[in-house]
Amino acid sequence: MAFDPQTRLLAGSRLLAPLLNLAGFGYVPGPTSEHGHRSRGRFVAGDRELELVYQWGLAEVRYRVGKRTLEHSEYMELLGVAGRSAFLNEQHDISCEGFDGLHKDLLRFADDFLRGDAERFCRLADRLNAPATIKFRRA
């Protein structure tokens, strides 16, 4: 049987679906790369989106609220929980492919994104993406 990333992504998304569906998100399958090794899918609720990229396991996780975007690692780092993130710290083997860890992180750390007003998420994204300011001193 050939490797099918879309099937693997869909199977892993089924683990996330109960939690995300309860928060009002629906799953939208995305494209598979030209060479067939990479596939995308997203959970969408209004202006919020959790994008998943699968390539031999869950390779990328991206959160969006409107035009604000954070990678999973950025979100966990800005929350101050990167060291406790199951997704960032687990070994992504074929038995879980990263979906178990992401599910745990969503439960433990992403309530503002899932069910809240996403105000904290937006503040964190704005902080990360704010232009650097340069302060000049007078001589």
VMD Tcl script that builds the backbone (N, CA, C; Angstrom):
set m [mol new atoms 417]
animate dup $m
set s [atomselect $m all]
$s set {name element resname resid chain x y z} {
  {N N MET 1 A 0.837 -1.184 0.000}
  {CA C MET 1 A 0.000 0.000 0.000}
  {C C MET 1 A 0.878 1.242 0.000}
  {N N ALA 2 A 0.596 2.179 -0.861}
  {CA C ALA 2 A 1.384 3.401 -0.981}
  {C C ALA 2 A 1.054 4.360 0.164}
  {N N PHE 3 A 2.021 5.192 0.504}
  {CA C PHE 3 A 1.836 6.214 1.529}
  {C C PHE 3 A 0.860 7.266 1.013}
  {N N ASP 4 A -0.147 7.572 1.772}
  {CA C ASP 4 A -1.137 8.572 1.374}
  {C C ASP 4 A -1.276 9.602 2.490}
  {N N PRO 5 A -0.617 10.762 2.349}
  {CA C PRO 5 A -0.650 11.749 3.425}
  {C C PRO 5 A -2.049 12.302 3.687}
  {N N GLN 6 A -2.892 12.383 2.665}
  {CA C GLN 6 A -4.246 12.900 2.880}
  {C C GLN 6 A -5.039 11.962 3.790}
  {N N THR 7 A -4.887 10.663 3.586}
  {CA C THR 7 A -5.566 9.673 4.433}
  {C C THR 7 A -5.029 9.729 5.854}
  {N N ARG 8 A -3.709 9.853 6.006}
  {CA C ARG 8 A -3.099 9.932 7.337}
  {C C ARG 8 A -3.530 11.218 8.049}
  {N N LEU 9 A -3.579 12.337 7.324}
  {CA C LEU 9 A -4.013 13.600 7.909}
  {C C LEU 9 A -5.470 13.515 8.351}
  {N N LEU 10 A -6.295 12.933 7.530}
  {CA C LEU 10 A -7.706 12.776 7.883}
  {C C LEU 10 A -7.861 11.888 9.113}
  {N N ALA 11 A -7.100 10.803 9.171}
  {CA C ALA 11 A -7.168 9.907 10.335}
  {C C ALA 11 A -6.743 10.632 11.609}
  {N N GLY 12 A -5.662 11.396 11.548}
  {CA C GLY 12 A -5.215 12.149 12.720}
  {C C GLY 12 A -6.183 13.244 13.101}
  {N N SER 13 A -6.792 13.862 12.103}
  {CA C SER 13 A -7.753 14.937 12.369}
  {C C SER 13 A -8.991 14.419 13.092}
  {N N ARG 14 A -9.278 13.148 12.901}
  {CA C ARG 14 A -10.421 12.548 13.618}
  {C C ARG 14 A -10.186 12.541 15.125}
  {N N LEU 15 A -8.928 12.482 15.540}
  {CA C LEU 15 A -8.618 12.560 16.968}
  {C C LEU 15 A -8.904 13.976 17.493}
  {N N LEU 16 A -8.637 14.983 16.685}
  {CA C LEU 16 A -8.825 16.378 17.087}
  {C C LEU 16 A -10.271 16.838 16.946}
  {N N ALA 17 A -11.021 16.202 16.046}
  {CA C ALA 17 A -12.355 16.672 15.686}
  {C C ALA 17 A -13.323 16.839 16.856}
  {N N PRO 18 A -13.441 15.901 17.793}
  {CA C PRO 18 A -14.415 16.113 18.872}
  {C C PRO 18 A -14.170 17.412 19.647}
  {N N LEU 19 A -12.936 17.678 19.983}
  {CA C LEU 19 A -12.595 18.903 20.712}
  {C C LEU 19 A -12.867 20.135 19.857}
  {N N LEU 20 A -12.427 20.110 18.616}
  {CA C LEU 20 A -12.580 21.271 17.743}
  {C C LEU 20 A -14.020 21.466 17.296}
  {N N ASN 21 A -14.742 20.378 17.046}
  {CA C ASN 21 A -16.160 20.504 16.671}
  {C C ASN 21 A -16.963 21.118 17.802}
  {N N LEU 22 A -16.658 20.724 19.030}
  {CA C LEU 22 A -17.342 21.277 20.198}
  {C C LEU 22 A -17.128 22.790 20.302}
  {N N ALA 23 A -15.978 23.250 19.838}
  {CA C ALA 23 A -15.662 24.683 19.855}
  {C C ALA 23 A -16.159 25.392 18.589}
  {N N GLY 24 A -16.873 24.670 17.724}
  {CA C GLY 24 A -17.465 25.287 16.546}
  {C C GLY 24 A -16.646 25.191 15.270}
  {N N PHE 25 A -15.559 24.426 15.296}
  {CA C PHE 25 A -14.701 24.284 14.120}
  {C C PHE 25 A -15.169 23.113 13.262}
  {N N GLY 26 A -15.048 23.272 11.964}
  {CA C GLY 26 A -15.322 22.195 11.022}
  {C C GLY 26 A -14.075 21.923 10.201}
  {N N TYR 27 A -13.908 20.679 9.777}
  {CA C TYR 27 A -12.717 20.285 9.030}
  {C C TYR 27 A -12.901 20.521 7.535}
  {N N VAL 28 A -11.865 21.095 6.920}
  {CA C VAL 28 A -11.847 21.337 5.480}
  {C C VAL 28 A -10.570 20.710 4.926}
  {N N PRO 29 A -10.688 19.653 4.128}
  {CA C PRO 29 A -9.480 19.056 3.560}
  {C C PRO 29 A -8.830 20.014 2.572}
  {N N GLY 30 A -7.519 19.913 2.476}
  {CA C GLY 30 A -6.773 20.771 1.568}
  {C C GLY 30 A -6.061 19.965 0.508}
  {N N PRO 31 A -5.179 20.617 -0.220}
  {CA C PRO 31 A -4.488 19.941 -1.324}
  {C C PRO 31 A -3.359 19.034 -0.842}
  {N N THR 32 A -2.986 18.133 -1.716}
  {CA C THR 32 A -1.806 17.299 -1.528}
  {C C THR 32 A -0.771 17.788 -2.522}
  {N N SER 33 A 0.486 17.805 -2.103}
  {CA C SER 33 A 1.550 18.313 -2.967}
  {C C SER 33 A 1.638 17.531 -4.270}
  {N N GLU 34 A 2.256 18.147 -5.228}
  {CA C GLU 34 A 2.409 17.554 -6.557}
  {C C GLU 34 A 3.043 16.170 -6.511}
  {N N HIS 35 A 3.996 15.989 -5.619}
  {CA C HIS 35 A 4.690 14.711 -5.524}
  {C C HIS 35 A 4.021 13.741 -4.558}
  {N N GLY 36 A 2.976 14.195 -3.881}
  {CA C GLY 36 A 2.185 13.312 -3.045}
  {C C GLY 36 A 2.722 12.999 -1.664}
  {N N HIS 37 A 3.701 13.774 -1.177}
  {CA C HIS 37 A 4.287 13.493 0.131}
  {C C HIS 37 A 3.791 14.436 1.226}
  {N N ARG 38 A 3.046 15.456 0.872}
  {CA C ARG 38 A 2.654 16.498 1.813}
  {C C ARG 38 A 1.191 16.853 1.568}
  {N N SER 39 A 0.431 16.963 2.658}
  {CA C SER 39 A -0.980 17.281 2.531}
  {C C SER 39 A -1.386 18.306 3.584}
  {N N ARG 40 A -2.380 19.104 3.248}
  {CA C ARG 40 A -2.872 20.150 4.145}
  {C C ARG 40 A -4.352 19.939 4.453}
  {N N GLY 41 A -4.742 20.404 5.621}
  {CA C GLY 41 A -6.140 20.429 6.009}
  {C C GLY 41 A -6.291 21.504 7.068}
  {N N ARG 42 A -7.511 21.943 7.301}
  {CA C ARG 42 A -7.712 22.984 8.306}
  {C C ARG 42 A -9.045 22.812 9.002}
  {N N PHE 43 A -9.054 23.237 10.238}
  {CA C PHE 43 A -10.280 23.355 10.997}
  {C C PHE 43 A -10.618 24.836 11.015}
  {N N VAL 44 A -11.847 25.174 10.647}
  {CA C VAL 44 A -12.247 26.572 10.490}
  {C C VAL 44 A -13.486 26.856 11.322}
  {N N ALA 45 A -13.474 28.024 11.981}
  {CA C ALA 45 A -14.642 28.539 12.699}
  {C C ALA 45 A -14.639 30.059 12.541}
  {N N GLY 46 A -15.453 30.570 11.641}
  {CA C GLY 46 A -15.484 32.013 11.397}
  {C C GLY 46 A -14.138 32.506 10.903}
  {N N ASP 47 A -13.557 33.463 11.635}
  {CA C ASP 47 A -12.253 34.011 11.222}
  {C C ASP 47 A -11.083 33.274 11.869}
  {N N ARG 48 A -11.367 32.157 12.525}
  {CA C ARG 48 A -10.311 31.352 13.167}
  {C C ARG 48 A -10.019 30.110 12.342}
  {N N GLU 49 A -8.755 29.748 12.350}
  {CA C GLU 49 A -8.344 28.592 11.564}
  {C C GLU 49 A -7.164 27.903 12.234}
  {N N LEU 50 A -7.221 26.595 12.252}
  {CA C LEU 50 A -6.096 25.772 12.698}
  {C C LEU 50 A -5.667 24.964 11.480}
  {N N GLU 51 A -4.526 25.337 10.907}
  {CA C GLU 51 A -4.036 24.670 9.704}
  {C C GLU 51 A -3.050 23.578 10.075}
  {N N LEU 52 A -3.210 22.416 9.452}
  {CA C LEU 52 A -2.354 21.270 9.704}
  {C C LEU 52 A -1.661 20.881 8.405}
  {N N VAL 53 A -0.371 20.622 8.494}
  {CA C VAL 53 A 0.391 20.145 7.347}
  {C C VAL 53 A 1.003 18.808 7.743}
  {N N TYR 54 A 0.713 17.803 6.938}
  {CA C TYR 54 A 1.176 16.444 7.221}
  {C C TYR 54 A 2.237 16.054 6.201}
  {N N GLN 55 A 3.375 15.618 6.703}
  {CA C GLN 55 A 4.432 15.042 5.869}
  {C C GLN 55 A 5.175 14.038 6.722}
  {N N TRP 56 A 4.846 12.772 6.587}
  {CA C TRP 56 A 5.404 11.686 7.406}
  {C C TRP 56 A 5.134 11.944 8.888}
  {N N GLY 57 A 4.080 12.621 9.205}
  {CA C GLY 57 A 3.696 13.019 10.550}
  {C C GLY 57 A 3.226 14.454 10.488}
  {N N LEU 58 A 2.719 14.947 11.574}
  {CA C LEU 58 A 2.233 16.322 11.631}
  {C C LEU 58 A 3.441 17.250 11.625}
  {N N ALA 59 A 3.702 17.878 10.492}
  {CA C ALA 59 A 4.916 18.667 10.290}
  {C C ALA 59 A 4.749 20.133 10.684}
  {N N GLU 60 A 3.582 20.702 10.459}
  {CA C GLU 60 A 3.344 22.113 10.764}
  {C C GLU 60 A 1.949 22.275 11.340}
  {N N VAL 61 A 1.845 23.188 12.293}
  {CA C VAL 61 A 0.553 23.564 12.862}
  {C C VAL 61 A 0.553 25.082 12.932}
  {N N ARG 62 A -0.447 25.683 12.336}
  {CA C ARG 62 A -0.516 27.142 12.262}
  {C C ARG 62 A -1.896 27.605 12.719}
  {N N TYR 63 A -1.925 28.599 13.589}
  {CA C TYR 63 A -3.163 29.190 14.098}
  {C C TYR 63 A -3.387 30.523 13.399}
  {N N ARG 64 A -4.649 30.821 13.080}
  {CA C ARG 64 A -4.979 32.117 12.491}
  {C C ARG 64 A -6.232 32.670 13.146}
  {N N VAL 65 A -6.200 33.960 13.415}
  {CA C VAL 65 A -7.393 34.712 13.798}
  {C C VAL 65 A -7.354 35.956 12.925}
  {N N GLY 66 A -8.283 36.058 11.992}
  {CA C GLY 66 A -8.241 37.165 11.042}
  {C C GLY 66 A -6.941 37.105 10.263}
  {N N LYS 67 A -6.186 38.184 10.312}
  {CA C LYS 67 A -4.900 38.238 9.611}
  {C C LYS 67 A -3.726 37.880 10.515}
  {N N ARG 68 A -4.001 37.616 11.767}
  {CA C ARG 68 A -2.939 37.269 12.719}
  {C C ARG 68 A -2.646 35.779 12.651}
  {N N THR 69 A -1.366 35.445 12.603}
  {CA C THR 69 A -0.944 34.050 12.461}
  {C C THR 69 A 0.189 33.734 13.422}
  {N N LEU 70 A 0.131 32.554 14.025}
  {CA C LEU 70 A 1.233 32.042 14.844}
  {C C LEU 70 A 1.437 30.569 14.532}
  {N N GLU 71 A 2.688 30.170 14.441}
  {CA C GLU 71 A 3.028 28.755 14.375}
  {C C GLU 71 A 2.808 28.176 15.777}
  {N N HIS 72 A 2.616 26.878 15.866}
  {CA C HIS 72 A 2.389 26.256 17.172}
  {C C HIS 72 A 3.552 26.540 18.124}
  {N N SER 73 A 4.778 26.403 17.651}
  {CA C SER 73 A 5.940 26.638 18.518}
  {C C SER 73 A 5.980 28.087 19.000}
  {N N GLU 74 A 5.632 29.038 18.143}
  {CA C GLU 74 A 5.597 30.448 18.544}
  {C C GLU 74 A 4.525 30.681 19.608}
  {N N TYR 75 A 3.355 30.110 19.394}
  {CA C TYR 75 A 2.244 30.263 20.324}
  {C C TYR 75 A 2.614 29.713 21.704}
  {N N MET 76 A 3.169 28.512 21.736}
  {CA C MET 76 A 3.549 27.916 23.010}
  {C C MET 76 A 4.665 28.715 23.686}
  {N N GLU 77 A 5.622 29.186 22.915}
  {CA C GLU 77 A 6.724 29.996 23.465}
  {C C GLU 77 A 6.188 31.302 24.048}
  {N N LEU 78 A 5.318 31.982 23.333}
  {CA C LEU 78 A 4.761 33.249 23.815}
  {C C LEU 78 A 3.867 33.061 25.038}
  {N N LEU 79 A 3.235 31.902 25.140}
  {CA C LEU 79 A 2.444 31.594 26.335}
  {C C LEU 79 A 3.325 31.210 27.523}
  {N N GLY 80 A 4.600 30.924 27.243}
  {CA C GLY 80 A 5.517 30.512 28.301}
  {C C GLY 80 A 5.396 29.050 28.677}
  {N N VAL 81 A 4.865 28.232 27.772}
  {CA C VAL 81 A 4.640 26.820 28.087}
  {C C VAL 81 A 5.371 25.867 27.130}
  {N N ALA 82 A 6.292 26.374 26.341}
  {CA C ALA 82 A 6.972 25.530 25.347}
  {C C ALA 82 A 7.613 24.300 25.993}
  {N N GLY 83 A 8.156 24.458 27.177}
  {CA C GLY 83 A 8.784 23.336 27.871}
  {C C GLY 83 A 7.794 22.271 28.316}
  {N N ARG 84 A 6.520 22.629 28.403}
  {CA C ARG 84 A 5.478 21.683 28.812}
  {C C ARG 84 A 4.598 21.240 27.644}
  {N N SER 85 A 4.905 21.712 26.452}
  {CA C SER 85 A 4.117 21.370 25.274}
  {C C SER 85 A 4.321 19.908 24.897}
  {N N ALA 86 A 3.246 19.155 24.891}
  {CA C ALA 86 A 3.331 17.737 24.507}
  {C C ALA 86 A 3.727 17.601 23.040}
  {N N PHE 87 A 3.173 18.451 22.182}
  {CA C PHE 87 A 3.481 18.368 20.755}
  {C C PHE 87 A 4.950 18.675 20.479}
  {N N LEU 88 A 5.476 19.703 21.109}
  {CA C LEU 88 A 6.862 20.101 20.852}
  {C C LEU 88 A 7.864 19.137 21.465}
  {N N ASN 89 A 7.472 18.419 22.508}
  {CA C ASN 89 A 8.425 17.589 23.239}
  {C C ASN 89 A 8.252 16.085 23.046}
  {N N GLU 90 A 7.240 15.660 22.326}
  {CA C GLU 90 A 7.051 14.221 22.135}
  {C C GLU 90 A 7.830 13.740 20.912}
  {N N GLN 91 A 8.085 12.468 20.894}
  {CA C GLN 91 A 8.677 11.836 19.720}
  {C C GLN 91 A 7.530 11.514 18.764}
  {N N HIS 92 A 7.568 12.068 17.580}
  {CA C HIS 92 A 6.484 11.849 16.615}
  {C C HIS 92 A 6.751 10.571 15.833}
  {N N ASP 93 A 6.340 9.458 16.397}
  {CA C ASP 93 A 6.511 8.198 15.680}
  {C C ASP 93 A 5.207 7.839 14.977}
  {N N ILE 94 A 5.211 6.747 14.280}
  {CA C ILE 94 A 4.066 6.358 13.464}
  {C C ILE 94 A 2.814 6.092 14.299}
  {N N SER 95 A 2.980 5.785 15.577}
  {CA C SER 95 A 1.810 5.471 16.398}
  {C C SER 95 A 0.969 6.703 16.710}
  {N N CYS 96 A 1.575 7.884 16.776}
  {CA C CYS 96 A 0.783 9.077 17.106}
  {C C CYS 96 A 0.933 10.180 16.083}
  {N N GLU 97 A 2.049 10.257 15.419}
  {CA C GLU 97 A 2.307 11.215 14.346}
  {C C GLU 97 A 2.130 12.669 14.765}
  {N N GLY 98 A 2.100 12.951 16.053}
  {CA C GLY 98 A 1.991 14.313 16.543}
  {C C GLY 98 A 0.589 14.738 16.929}
  {N N PHE 99 A -0.412 14.004 16.509}
  {CA C PHE 99 A -1.791 14.404 16.783}
  {C C PHE 99 A -2.144 14.301 18.266}
  {N N ASP 100 A -1.621 13.292 18.958}
  {CA C ASP 100 A -1.882 13.157 20.404}
  {C C ASP 100 A -1.337 14.366 21.156}
  {N N GLY 101 A -0.109 14.741 20.850}
  {CA C GLY 101 A 0.502 15.882 21.526}
  {C C GLY 101 A -0.225 17.172 21.233}
  {N N LEU 102 A -0.632 17.372 19.985}
  {CA C LEU 102 A -1.383 18.584 19.639}
  {C C LEU 102 A -2.706 18.613 20.388}
  {N N HIS 103 A -3.379 17.481 20.461}
  {CA C HIS 103 A -4.648 17.411 21.192}
  {C C HIS 103 A -4.454 17.828 22.644}
  {N N LYS 104 A -3.394 17.320 23.274}
  {CA C LYS 104 A -3.108 17.685 24.670}
  {C C LYS 104 A -2.841 19.182 24.801}
  {N N ASP 105 A -2.070 19.738 23.889}
  {CA C ASP 105 A -1.757 21.172 23.943}
  {C C ASP 105 A -3.006 22.023 23.737}
  {N N LEU 106 A -3.864 21.617 22.822}
  {CA C LEU 106 A -5.100 22.367 22.603}
  {C C LEU 106 A -5.947 22.374 23.868}
  {N N LEU 107 A -6.036 21.230 24.526}
  {CA C LEU 107 A -6.808 21.140 25.773}
  {C C LEU 107 A -6.203 21.988 26.885}
  {N N ARG 108 A -4.889 21.932 27.016}
  {CA C ARG 108 A -4.214 22.571 28.148}
  {C C ARG 108 A -3.957 24.057 27.955}
  {N N PHE 109 A -3.678 24.480 26.722}
  {CA C PHE 109 A -3.149 25.832 26.542}
  {C C PHE 109 A -3.909 26.728 25.568}
  {N N ALA 110 A -4.810 26.198 24.766}
  {CA C ALA 110 A -5.371 26.993 23.671}
  {C C ALA 110 A -6.847 27.344 23.848}
  {N N ASP 111 A -7.334 27.380 25.071}
  {CA C ASP 111 A -8.747 27.674 25.289}
  {C C ASP 111 A -9.131 29.052 24.762}
  {N N ASP 112 A -8.264 30.036 24.906}
  {CA C ASP 112 A -8.541 31.385 24.401}
  {C C ASP 112 A -8.767 31.347 22.887}
  {N N PHE 113 A -7.951 30.577 22.185}
  {CA C PHE 113 A -8.087 30.456 20.734}
  {C C PHE 113 A -9.349 29.676 20.370}
  {N N LEU 114 A -9.609 28.596 21.077}
  {CA C LEU 114 A -10.726 27.714 20.735}
  {C C LEU 114 A -12.086 28.277 21.123}
  {N N ARG 115 A -12.215 28.734 22.357}
  {CA C ARG 115 A -13.532 29.094 22.886}
  {C C ARG 115 A -13.664 30.530 23.349}
  {N N GLY 116 A -12.534 31.167 23.604}
  {CA C GLY 116 A -12.578 32.529 24.137}
  {C C GLY 116 A -12.729 33.561 23.039}
  {N N ASP 117 A -12.426 34.795 23.396}
  {CA C ASP 117 A -12.530 35.871 22.410}
  {C C ASP 117 A -11.246 36.035 21.597}
  {N N ALA 118 A -10.240 35.209 21.876}
  {CA C ALA 118 A -8.942 35.205 21.181}
  {C C ALA 118 A -8.161 36.496 21.403}
  {N N GLU 119 A -8.548 37.256 22.411}
  {CA C GLU 119 A -7.853 38.515 22.694}
  {C C GLU 119 A -6.384 38.267 23.059}
  {N N ARG 120 A -6.152 37.269 23.899}
  {CA C ARG 120 A -4.772 36.961 24.288}
  {C C ARG 120 A -3.960 36.494 23.084}
  {N N PHE 121 A -4.544 35.626 22.266}
  {CA C PHE 121 A -3.871 35.163 21.057}
  {C C PHE 121 A -3.486 36.360 20.182}
  {N N CYS 122 A -4.414 37.278 19.988}
  {CA C CYS 122 A -4.156 38.450 19.138}
  {C C CYS 122 A -3.056 39.329 19.717}
  {N N ARG 123 A -3.064 39.526 21.029}
  {CA C ARG 123 A -1.997 40.316 21.666}
  {C C ARG 123 A -0.638 39.656 21.458}
  {N N LEU 124 A -0.583 38.332 21.625}
  {CA C LEU 124 A 0.674 37.609 21.436}
  {C C LEU 124 A 1.154 37.708 19.993}
  {N N ALA 125 A 0.248 37.523 19.041}
  {CA C ALA 125 A 0.616 37.617 17.622}
  {C C ALA 125 A 1.083 39.028 17.286}
  {N N ASP 126 A 0.395 40.026 17.825}
  {CA C ASP 126 A 0.801 41.413 17.572}
  {C C ASP 126 A 2.182 41.692 18.149}
  {N N ARG 127 A 2.430 41.147 19.330}
  {CA C ARG 127 A 3.740 41.350 19.959}
  {C C ARG 127 A 4.850 40.724 19.123}
  {N N LEU 128 A 4.612 39.533 18.624}
  {CA C LEU 128 A 5.613 38.855 17.818}
  {C C LEU 128 A 5.862 39.576 16.499}
  {N N ASN 129 A 4.817 40.102 15.919}
  {CA C ASN 129 A 4.922 40.706 14.596}
  {C C ASN 129 A 5.074 42.225 14.606}
  {N N ALA 130 A 5.207 42.804 15.793}
  {CA C ALA 130 A 5.370 44.261 15.880}
  {C C ALA 130 A 6.712 44.671 15.282}
  {N N PRO 131 A 6.715 45.766 14.526}
  {CA C PRO 131 A 7.995 46.216 13.972}
  {C C PRO 131 A 8.938 46.654 15.084}
  {N N ALA 132 A 10.193 46.392 14.887}
  {CA C ALA 132 A 11.199 46.792 15.876}
  {C C ALA 132 A 11.287 48.314 15.898}
  {N N THR 133 A 11.441 48.834 17.076}
  {CA C THR 133 A 11.614 50.278 17.189}
  {C C THR 133 A 13.067 50.569 17.523}
  {N N ILE 134 A 13.527 51.642 16.955}
  {CA C ILE 134 A 14.912 52.055 17.184}
  {C C ILE 134 A 14.877 53.337 17.993}
  {N N LYS 135 A 15.596 53.340 19.083}
  {CA C LYS 135 A 15.656 54.536 19.933}
  {C C LYS 135 A 16.997 55.216 19.700}
  {N N PHE 136 A 16.924 56.509 19.484}
  {CA C PHE 136 A 18.135 57.295 19.270}
  {C C PHE 136 A 18.391 58.147 20.491}
  {N N ARG 137 A 19.625 58.279 20.829}
  {CA C ARG 137 A 20.035 59.158 21.926}
  {C C ARG 137 A 20.683 60.399 21.354}
  {N N ARG 138 A 20.418 61.488 21.989}
  {CA C ARG 138 A 21.104 62.721 21.595}
  {C C ARG 138 A 22.462 62.742 22.233}
  {N N ALA 139 A 23.392 63.177 21.491}
  {CA C ALA 139 A 24.762 63.248 22.015}
  {C C ALA 139 A 24.970 64.440 22.895}
}
mol reanalyze $m
mol bondsrecalc $m
mol representation Tube
mol addrep $m
